[in-house]
Amino acid sequence: MVLLTSLRASFCVGVARARLLPPPSTARYFASSVIARQNAPMKQPPHSDSVLFPGAVNSKFTHELKFQRPQDLPAIPTYRLIDTHGEVVDKSREPDISQELALKMYKDMITRADKFLYGMEIWSLHLSGAGNANVSAGEEGIAVGSAAALAPDDVIFSQYREQGVMMYRGFTLDEFMNQLFANKFDYGKGKNMPIHYMSERLHMIPHSVGAAYALKLDQSSRIAVCFFGEGAASEGDFHAALNIAATRSCPVLFICRNNGFAISTPTLEQYKGDGIGSRGVGYGIDTIRVDGNDVGVTFGESGFILYIGIMAVREVTMRARDIALKEQKPVLIEAMSYRVSHHSTSDDSFAYRAKVEVEDWKRRDNPITRMRKWLESKSWWSGEQDQELRIQVRKDILKAFARAEKEKKPALENLFLDVYKVPSRDLEEQMAELRRIIDEYPDEYDLEAFDRGREGL
């Protein structure tokens, strides 16, 4: 479900899919450095006051027998720039963001969040018989804010709530609808679940850590980025991915959307520790926690982060990308949010949480409302413009819906393609058998809905 990978998938699939072959000199350099690091002697000097064992370095000796209790340690702070009223928290910092960029991010969030697009997604799934869809209401700021901080050619590995990332990168409404209807223009050729969008054109292909390792060997100026929810962090792949990324110093950015629920399981029943951020620290990975609903802007300097006048999520992502690329190591961002929507169209979240709780979050801390208030305070946006935008967005969505609905399904030959570069003998035999059956019983198979009909097989 989540595109975090184990060591085997990372190395075998990620490197192959990224199509990055390291120059011999580069490969020798990294291989030798890894071997040298692993074989370096670990010595315990006489009278040392700290542990220098291979499994725990630089740990101070103590004569006090004391267990480390999570509740005695401070929680990781959550970085924010703008409060729920759309006001800059630190008045001493002057906002420094262009009106053009701010409006693009806001419009992308509006388009993704529009209930009409959600409705069209549901209706398209009903017409196509696909059934289930995941939605991302309340989490738009994480997707759009992080996308705005990445380079256009960074390799992204999305889950199913990153529509805002794809939209920011230029994924069109037509492309969204083509995937929902699984028509002949669907990049996944009808083989993916609904809402599982992908685009090689936009550098969204699987297996983040393997791709990051390949980028490292190639000494590339790109990084890999992996989005996932806090529920996915309970899977074994999460731990395998973070561990191999840390030990092999892979330039990968892990962005966790902690929205409070893994389907119907609340975070309080998922884990006892300090969120997902504490796990990054445990694996030796630079980690930061950010208010995922904060779309604030500021300028100044504080701590280890340079605030360069951009939105909170975008700002943190830019700094994290800089660390991953320049220092060639992984970074974990835990973006805190609240899942306003149901997990999917087949889920009724009011069976396990109160409706008043959801309504309170929608009213009190909505990323779109927060940003709109800030834009209005800058006189960059108005209620009239907001209404016009929403009307136009719905018209555009309806047009894309109508176009995608008319297109035929992918050709039948796609049932057998994309498993191997060249179809195997077994697949050729299966394809021939299907042709024979269709020809023998033509009245049993209505191929009118498929591209090229019988000729498409």
Protein Blocks (a to p, Z undefined) as FASTA:
>chain_A
ZZcdcfklmmmmmmmmnopacdfklmmmmmmmmmmmmmpccdddehiabdcbfklghiac
dfbdcdddfklpccdddddfbdfkopafblmbccdddfklmmmmmmmmmmmmpmklmmmm
mmmmmmnonopacdfehilmmmmmmmmmpcfkbccdddfllmmmmmmnopafklmmmmmn
opaklmnlopacehiacdfklopaehjklmmmmmmmnopabdcdddddfklmmpmklmmm
mmmmmmnopacddddddehiahjacfklmpmbecjklmmmmnopacddddfkbccdcedd
ehjbdcehiafklmmmmmmmmmmmmnopadddddddddfbafblmbcfklmpcfklmmmm
mmmmcfklmmmmmmmmnopacfklmmmmmmmmmmmmmmmmmmmmmpccddfklmmgokbm
bdcfklmmmmmmmmmmmmmmmmlpccklpghilmlZZ
